[in-house]
């Protein structure tokens, strides 16, 4: 039987805290979504003054990262580089800011960030992921 790694509540809280610290150290108002490997929401944290749309956007970025098993930034880059047919793919959000949490090469969960510029969303998401090493 195969086994897989999953995110614990402690790890989810560590991700949320690290992402929040990264955002706040840069004065960025974002929403942080953490999902499991199937894209199901485990936790959501909306920082003060984060735009309302960022709630759904962060959740969708986390979900898409889980479905694609990669950073959503790669999807956005493919589309921006001319592969516009990819817009019809059945995913929620192909915008930068979704980052998978890999454990032993397998997706254990994902982080989605929304509320600032794409590279800033990615920076915050990666900080959250890095916190659990």
N, C-alpha and C positions, 0 to 999 in steps of 0.2 A: 504494500500500500504506500502511495506517495503521501508525503506530509508537506505542509506549507507554513511559512511564517505569517503571522498576523500582527497587527499593531495592538498593543495593550493600551488601556486607558492612560497609564502613566506615560507611555510614549506619545500618545496623542496630545496630552497636556504639555509635554516637553516641546513638541513641534509648535503648538499654538504659542507658547511662551517665547520661544526663540524667534518665531516669525513676527510676533508682536514687538519684541525688543528691536528687531531690525527695522521694522516700519517706523516705530516711534523715534528711534535714534536719527532717522532721516526726516522726521515730521511728515510722514505719509499716512493718510487716513485710508485704510484698506479693510477689506473683509477677508478672513482666513477660513478656508474650508478644508477639512481633512476627511478623506473617504477611505473605505476599504478597497481591496483589490477588485471588487465588482462595481466600484463607483458609488456605493451606498454611503451616504453621509454619516460620519461618526461624530463630528463636532463642527461647530461654526462659531466664529468670533468676529463681530463687527466692531471695529474701533470707532471711537467718537468721531463724528463728522464724515465717516465713510459714506459715499453716495448709496442710495437705496438700491440702484441697479446692481451694485457690486455684490449683493447677497446672492442673487441668482447667477451672476457671471462667475463668481468664485466657485460656487457649487458645480456649475456646468464644466468649468475648466478641470476641476478635480475628477469629475466623472469621465470626461473625454480622455484625460491622461490614463485613467485606469483601463478604459476600453482599448486605447491604442498602445498601452504599455510603453509609453515614451512621453517626453516633454511635449506639450501642446505647441510650443514655439516651433518645433519641426514642421507641424502641419501649417502654421501660419506662413513660414518661410516657403514651403512648397507652393502654396497658393500665390504668394507675392511674386514668386519666380515663374509664374505662368501656368501652373497646373490648376487652372480654375475649375476644372471638372471635379476636383476634390471637394468643392463646396457642396456637392450633392451627397457626400458621404454621410451615413446616418450617425453623426456625432453631434453632441450638444453645442460645443464651442471649440473652434479651431484657433482661438486667440492665445497668445503667449500668456504664461502665468500658471500653467498646470505642470507639476513635476512629480514623477513617481518616486516612491520610497522603495528602494531595492534592497532586499536582504538575500544574500547568496544568489544574486542574479535574478531573483524572482520579485515581481511586484507584490509588496505586502500592503500597500496603501498608496495614497496620493495626496498632494497638497495643491489647492487652487487658491490663487490670490487675485483680487481685483480691486481697483480703485485709483491706481496711478498709471504711469506710462508702462508700456509692455516690458521694457528691460528692468524697470523697477519692480513690477509684479514678480518677474522671474527671480530677481535678487532676493526678495522677501521669501519666496517659496523655497529657494535653495538654502537659505539660512535655516528655515524650519527643518528641512530634511537633514541638513548637516548636523543638527543638534543631537540626532540619535545615531549618527555615524554609520 
